[in-house]
């Protein structure tokens, strides 16, 4: 059977219990229903959403039918929508659970089944294994009932009597867009600020958002329409989309792997940004829960790494946050956020990979990110990564900086002078199956190297470490070097996360520090490629 990984069930569209198909979805839903009933949540409201992949409409319908037959009140969202909308809906409606049919940024042959619990956060242990046990206990046939018979009352959203299920879903979309559109005012703070000492150089005068030109791609996914609507509602009206990738297309014809992190995936976006003279480029993954940012530079356009965007958005959020606010990232992300948090008077937390952990990082959480371009800029509304709200926040930051003639790369250079140059890279090795990646990590665990790229290292085995979070990963650390190796939780990949730190005395020393860091990253990358 497919098992719950980092983000729920995910697998190829094929027959049998190891594939995504109607039987797998029906059994998973029946098991989820039994688990909820065992916790006295029977009859509660469950929201069901979907993306536009092959099979998603059928799988969402089966999910809703089984839940209705099990006695739950079901709100099936009537059209393909981004995953953050489903997470928002679960929290907004105080639903007992939500199910999103999506495989996020996986190849076209895959689909998935993502579960959210009350509060709108993803599953964590032991709930995942408990639900698996309930699924194992399911016996055929699985009952199914028309979910319209169990649709929620319009009173839940204070809609006029007689409103349809479709009206309920569209009202949720409107509420989500309204919340995202408020981000520049509510999180970014007022347009006028004299606080340029914090490295962001934010403008004193009113920000002219209408003058910001944005290039955008939803990567053939379902985020395009809502991303444009959210940006326009927030005041960013000059938005240009990559036409070849704007309409949802489950075959992803222009990219073999629809992940903005994959080499070449953002080429069409960067070409558009160059052609129109954009100020910012935004790439969403197909279910729009991830956001990658592209910026212009002296050598042309480039995509920022998730760690770079992460620290920029953290600083943006903290400037309007209460004292002692909490920011969080994961064990595989850059250490730069911990240094920035201390300098800004904020608390810092570190979790295992995945937003199911980051969303639960602690009280007072105002921002969380993972280096795999996942950003949560508004945890009070969406307790998961949200590419659309991240895009709005990034656009607002760029607009504020533009008033003073500065850009995101200028701010990153400020951080290098203040905290040292933190430079990272990721090496992803696609293997035959997940077991192959675990075998490589097991070999490193058994015979760890004493040095990497000429730097002496010590290692920490997170599968056996006492007093720490346990996961199948090994961390190697030495002077100015950190390497984390782990199997992917969603794909058959071995992932290597590299970070090097070079001291920087002043801006004049930056070019040499960048050269040395690039050289060291290349050497460590060669080590990873030979694992």
C-alpha positions in Angstrom: 0.0 0.0 0.0 0.9 3.6 -0.5 1.9 5.1 2.9 1.7 8.6 4.4 5.0 10.4 3.7 6.0 14.0 4.2 2.8 15.2 2.6 0.3 12.3 2.7 -0.3 9.7 0.1 1.5 10.2 -3.2 2.2 7.8 -6.1 1.8 6.9 -9.7 -1.6 6.6 -11.4 -1.9 2.8 -11.7 -4.0 -0.1 -10.5 -3.3 -1.9 -7.3 -2.8 -0.8 -3.7 0.6 0.7 -4.5 -0.9 3.2 -7.0 -3.3 6.1 -7.0 -6.7 4.9 -8.2 -10.3 4.9 -7.2 -10.0 1.9 -4.9 -6.9 3.4 -3.1 -8.7 6.7 -2.6 -11.9 5.0 -1.4 -10.1 2.8 1.1 -8.0 5.7 2.4 -11.1 7.9 2.9 -12.9 5.1 4.7 -9.9 4.7 7.0 -9.8 8.4 7.6 -13.5 8.5 8.4 -13.1 5.6 10.9 -10.1 7.4 12.6 -12.2 10.6 12.9 -15.2 8.8 14.3 -13.0 7.0 16.9 -12.0 10.5 18.1 -15.7 11.6 18.5 -15.5 13.7 15.3 -18.2 11.8 13.4 -20.6 13.9 11.5 -18.3 16.9 11.5 -17.5 19.1 8.5 -14.8 18.0 6.0 -13.7 20.1 3.0 -12.6 18.3 -0.1 -10.5 20.1 -2.8 -8.5 19.1 -5.9 -6.0 20.3 -8.4 -6.2 19.8 -12.2 -4.2 16.6 -12.6 -5.3 13.4 -14.3 -7.7 11.7 -12.0 -8.1 14.5 -9.5 -11.8 15.2 -10.3 -12.7 11.6 -10.0 -10.7 11.1 -6.8 -12.2 14.1 -5.2 -15.7 12.9 -6.1 -15.0 9.5 -4.6 -13.6 11.1 -1.4 -16.7 13.2 -1.0 -19.0 10.3 -1.7 -17.4 8.0 0.9 -17.3 10.7 3.6 -21.0 11.5 2.9 -21.8 7.8 3.2 -19.9 7.7 6.5 -22.2 10.4 7.9 -19.9 13.5 7.6 -21.0 16.9 6.4 -19.0 17.4 3.2 -18.1 20.6 1.4 -16.6 19.6 -2.0 -15.0 22.6 -3.6 -16.5 22.8 -7.1 -13.4 23.5 -9.2 -9.7 22.9 -9.2 -8.1 25.3 -6.6 -4.7 25.8 -5.0 -3.9 23.7 -2.0 -3.6 26.8 0.3 -7.3 27.5 -0.4 -8.1 24.1 1.1 -5.9 24.7 4.1 -7.5 28.1 4.6 -11.0 26.7 4.3 -10.4 24.0 6.9 -9.2 26.7 9.4 -11.8 29.3 8.4 -14.8 26.9 8.8 -13.3 25.1 11.8 -13.7 21.8 9.9 -12.6 18.6 11.5 -10.5 17.7 8.5 -9.8 18.5 4.9 -8.6 16.4 1.9 -6.8 17.9 -1.1 -6.3 15.7 -4.2 -2.9 16.8 -5.5 0.6 15.6 -6.2 2.0 19.1 -5.9 5.1 19.3 -8.1 5.5 15.6 -9.0 5.6 14.5 -12.6 2.4 14.2 -14.6 2.1 10.5 -14.0 1.5 11.0 -10.3 -1.3 12.0 -8.0 -1.8 12.2 -4.3 -4.1 12.6 -1.3 -3.2 15.2 1.3 -5.0 15.3 4.6 -5.4 18.4 6.9 -6.7 18.1 10.4 -8.6 20.7 12.5 -6.9 24.0 12.5 -5.7 23.5 8.9 -2.4 21.7 9.6 -1.1 18.6 8.0 -0.9 15.2 9.7 1.9 14.3 12.1 2.7 11.0 13.9 1.1 9.1 15.4 -2.0 10.2 13.4 -0.5 9.0 10.1 0.2 5.5 11.3 -3.1 5.3 13.1 -5.0 6.2 9.9 -2.9 3.6 8.0 -4.0 1.0 10.5 -7.7 2.0 10.0 -7.2 1.8 6.2 -5.8 -1.7 6.6 -8.9 -2.7 8.5 -11.3 -1.5 5.7 -13.2 -4.3 4.0 -14.7 -4.0 0.5 -17.0 -2.7 -0.7 -16.6 0.9 0.5 -20.0 2.6 0.7 -20.5 5.8 -1.4 -23.3 8.4 -1.3 -24.0 11.6 -3.2 -22.2 14.3 -1.1 -24.8 16.9 -2.1 -27.1 15.2 0.3 -24.7 16.0 3.1 -23.6 19.4 2.0 -23.2 22.0 4.7 -25.8 24.5 5.5 -25.3 28.0 3.9 -25.5 29.3 7.5 -21.9 28.2 8.0 -20.7 31.1 5.9 -23.6 33.4 6.6 -24.8 33.1 3.0 -28.4 33.7 1.8 -30.8 30.8 2.3 -30.8 28.6 -0.8 -27.1 29.2 -1.7 -25.6 26.2 -3.4 -22.4 24.2 -2.6 -20.7 26.1 -5.4 -21.7 29.4 -3.8 -20.1 28.2 -0.6 -16.9 27.3 -2.3 -16.7 30.6 -4.2 -17.3 32.5 -1.0 -14.3 30.8 0.6 -12.2 31.8 -2.4 -13.3 35.4 -2.0 -12.4 35.3 1.7 -9.0 33.8 1.0 -8.3 36.5 -1.7 -9.4 39.3 0.7 -7.1 38.0 3.4 -4.1 37.7 1.0 -4.7 41.2 -0.4 -4.4 42.7 3.1 -0.9 41.3 3.6 1.0 44.5 2.6 -1.0 46.6 5.1 -1.4 44.0 7.9 2.0 42.3 7.8 4.3 44.6 5.9 3.3 47.5 8.0 2.6 51.1 6.8 4.0 52.3 3.6 6.1 55.0 5.4 9.0 53.9 7.5 12.2 55.4 8.6 13.7 52.1 9.7 16.4 51.7 7.1 18.9 50.5 9.7 17.4 47.0 9.6 19.0 46.3 6.2 15.9 46.4 4.1 16.1 50.2 3.2 12.3 50.5 3.3 10.9 53.7 1.9 9.7 56.7 3.8 7.2 57.8 1.1 4.2 56.0 -0.3 5.0 52.9 -2.3 3.8 53.0 -5.9 2.7 49.3 -6.3 1.1 50.0 -9.6 4.6 50.7 -11.1 6.0 47.3 -10.2 6.1 44.9 -13.2 5.8 41.2 -12.4 6.4 38.2 -14.6 4.5 35.1 -13.4 4.1 31.4 -14.1 1.8 28.9 -12.4 3.8 26.0 -14.1 0.7 24.6 -15.8 -1.0 24.3 -12.4 -4.1 25.8 -10.8 -2.5 28.9 -9.2 -2.5 31.3 -12.1 -5.9 32.8 -11.9 -5.9 33.3 -8.1 -2.3 34.6 -8.1 -3.1 37.3 -10.6 -6.3 38.2 -8.7 -4.5 38.3 -5.4 -1.7 40.5 -6.7 -4.1 42.9 -8.4 -6.3 43.1 -5.3 -3.1 44.0 -3.3 -2.4 46.8 -5.8 0.0 45.1 -8.2 -1.7 45.5 -11.5 1.1 45.2 -14.0 1.3 41.4 -14.1 2.4 39.4 -17.1 2.0 35.6 -17.3 4.0 33.0 -19.2 1.2 32.2 -21.7 2.5 28.7 -22.5 2.2 27.7 -18.8 -0.8 29.7 -17.6 -3.7 27.4 -18.3 -3.9 24.2 -16.1 -2.6 21.3 -18.1 -2.1 17.9 -16.4 0.5 16.8 -19.0 2.9 19.7 -18.1 4.0 19.9 -21.7 6.8 22.4 -21.3 8.5 20.9 -18.2 9.3 17.2 -17.5 9.3 18.0 -13.8 6.9 20.9 -12.9 9.0 22.1 -10.0 10.5 25.6 -10.1 13.6 24.3 -8.4 14.4 21.9 -11.3 17.1 23.1 -13.7 15.4 24.8 -16.7 11.9 24.8 -15.3 11.9 28.6 -14.9 13.6 29.3 -18.2 10.4 30.6 -19.9 9.7 32.8 -16.8 13.1 34.4 -16.8 13.0 34.9 -20.6 9.6 36.7 -20.1 11.0 38.8 -17.3 14.0 39.9 -19.4 11.8 40.6 -22.4 9.3 42.9 -20.6 11.8 44.5 -18.2 10.1 43.1 -15.1 11.1 44.0 -11.6 10.2 40.6 -10.2 9.6 37.1 -11.4 7.4 34.6 -9.6 7.1 30.9 -10.2 4.4 28.8 -8.4 4.4 25.0 -8.4 1.3 23.3 -9.8 -0.8 23.4 -6.6 0.5 26.9 -5.7 1.7 26.0 -2.3 5.4 26.8 -3.2 6.8 30.1 -4.6 10.2 30.7 -6.2 11.4 34.3 -6.8 13.5 35.5 -9.7 15.5 38.8 -9.7 17.6 40.8 -12.1 21.3 41.2 -11.5 24.5 42.3 -13.3 24.8 38.9 -15.0 21.1 38.7 -16.0 18.1 37.2 -14.3 18.4 34.3 -11.8 16.1 32.5 -9.4 16.8 33.0 -5.7 17.3 29.9 -3.6 14.6 29.1 -1.1 17.0 30.1 1.8 17.5 33.5 0.2 13.8 34.2 -0.2 13.2 32.8 3.3 15.4 35.2 5.1 14.2 38.2 3.1 10.5 37.4 3.8 11.4 36.7 7.5 12.9 40.1 7.9 9.9 41.6 6.0 7.4 39.9 8.4 9.4 40.7 11.6 9.4 44.4 10.9 5.7 44.5 11.6 5.6 41.7 14.2 5.3 42.0 18.0 8.4 41.7 20.1 9.6 38.2 20.8 7.8 36.8 17.7 8.7 33.3 16.6 10.2 32.4 13.2 11.1 28.9 12.2 12.8 26.8 9.5 14.0 23.2 9.2 17.1 21.2 9.9 18.1 21.3 6.2 17.7 25.1 5.8 20.4 27.8 6.1 21.6 28.8 9.6 21.2 32.5 8.5 17.7 32.8 9.9 18.8 32.0 13.4 21.4 34.8 13.2 18.8 37.2 11.8 16.2 36.3 14.4 18.6 37.0 17.2 19.6 40.4 15.7 15.9 41.4 15.3 14.9 40.4 18.8 12.8 37.4 17.6 12.7 33.8 18.8 13.9 31.0 16.5 12.9 27.4 16.2 14.1 24.5 14.0 12.0 21.5 13.1 12.2 18.4 11.0 11.5 18.8 7.2 7.9 19.5 6.2 5.3 22.0 7.1 3.4 19.6 9.2 6.2 20.3 11.7 6.8 24.0 10.9 3.2 24.8 11.5 3.6 23.5 15.0 6.9 25.2 15.7 5.5 27.1 18.8 3.4 29.9 20.1 3.7 33.3 18.5 4.7 31.9 15.1 4.6 34.7 12.5 6.7 33.1 9.7 8.1 29.8 8.7 9.9 28.6 5.6 11.7 25.5 4.2 14.5 25.8 1.7 12.3 23.9 -0.9 10.7 27.2 -1.7 7.9 26.8 0.8 6.9 29.9 2.8 4.2 30.6 5.4 3.8 34.3 5.8 0.4 34.3 7.4 0.1 31.3 9.8 -3.0 32.8 11.5 -4.9 32.1 8.2 -3.0 29.3 6.5 -1.0 26.9 8.6 0.9 25.6 5.7 3.1 26.9 2.9 1.3 29.3 0.6 2.8 30.4 -2.7 0.2 33.0 -3.5 0.5 34.9 -0.2 4.3 34.6 -0.4 4.2 36.1 -3.9 2.2 39.1 -2.6 4.6 39.6 0.3 7.6 39.4 -2.0 6.1 41.9 -4.4 5.4 44.3 -1.6 9.0 44.1 -0.4 10.4 44.7 -3.8 8.1 47.7 -4.3 9.2 49.3 -1.1 12.8 48.8 -1.9 12.4 50.1 -5.4 11.4 53.5 -4.1 15.0 53.9 -2.8 16.6 52.4 -5.8 17.5 49.1 -4.1 16.6 45.5 -4.8 16.6 42.2 -3.1 20.2 41.4 -4.0 21.3 44.6 -2.3 19.6 43.4 0.9 21.2 40.0 0.6 24.6 41.7 0.4 23.7 43.6 3.6 23.1 40.3 5.3 26.4 39.0 4.1 28.2 42.0 5.7 26.2 41.7 8.9 26.2 38.0 9.4 28.8 36.5 7.0 28.1 35.2 3.5 25.8 32.2 3.8 25.8 30.4 0.5 23.9 27.2 -0.2 23.2 24.6 -2.9 21.2 21.4 -3.2 22.2 18.2 -5.0 19.3 16.0 -5.8 20.1 12.5 -7.1 17.1 10.8 -8.7 17.3 7.1 -8.0 15.4 4.0 -9.0 13.3 3.9 -5.9 13.1 5.4 -2.3 14.9 2.4 -0.9 18.0 3.2 -2.9 18.3 6.7 -1.3 17.8 5.2 2.2 20.6 2.7 1.5 23.0 5.6 0.7 22.2 7.3 3.9 22.7 4.0 5.8 26.1 3.6 4.2 27.1 7.2 5.3 25.8 6.4 8.8 27.9 3.3 9.0 31.1 4.7 7.5 31.0 8.5 7.8 33.8 10.5 6.0 36.3 12.3 8.2 36.7 15.2 5.8 34.7 16.7 2.9 36.3 18.9 0.3 39.4 19.1 2.5 37.5 20.3 5.5 37.5 18.1 8.7 34.0 17.2 9.7 32.1 15.6 12.5 28.7 14.0 12.0 25.4 13.7 13.7 23.0 10.8 13.0 19.5 12.2 13.4 18.1 8.7 13.4 20.0 7.9 16.6 20.7 11.3 18.2 19.5 11.6 21.8 17.6 14.7 22.9 17.0 15.7 19.2 14.3 15.3 16.6 14.7 11.9 15.0 14.6 11.4 11.2 16.6 9.5 8.6 19.3 12.0 8.0 23.0 12.6 8.7 24.5 16.0 9.2 28.2 16.7 8.6 29.7 19.9 10.0 33.1 21.6 9.9 34.6 25.1 9.9 32.3 27.1 7.6 30.7 23.9 6.2 27.4 22.1 6.8 26.0 19.2 4.8 22.7 17.4 5.4 22.0 14.1 3.5 18.6 12.5 3.6 16.1 10.5 1.4 13.3 12.6 0.0 9.9 12.1 1.7 7.9 12.6 -1.5 10.1 11.3 -4.4 12.7 8.6 -5.2 15.6 11.0 -4.6 18.6 11.4 -2.4 18.9 15.0 -1.2 22.1 16.8 -0.2 21.8 20.2 1.4 25.0 22.2 1.3 25.9 25.5 3.1 29.2 27.2 3.4 29.9 30.4 5.3 32.6 32.9 4.4 33.5 35.9 6.7 32.9 39.3 5.1 34.6 42.4 6.5 32.9 45.0 4.3 31.2 45.2 0.9 34.5 45.5 -0.9 35.3 42.0 0.4 32.1 40.5 -1.0 33.4 39.5 -4.5 36.3 37.4 -3.1 34.0 35.8 -0.5 31.6 34.9 -3.2 34.3 33.4 -5.4 35.6 31.3 -2.5 32.1 30.2 -1.5 31.3 29.1 -5.1 34.5 27.1 -5.4 33.8 25.3 -2.1 30.2 24.6 -3.1 31.5 23.0 -6.4 33.9 20.8 -4.5 31.2 19.6 -2.0 28.8 19.1 -4.9 31.2 16.7 -6.5 31.5 14.8 -3.2 27.6 14.5 -3.2 27.4 13.4 -6.8 29.7 10.5 -6.1 27.6 9.1 -3.1 
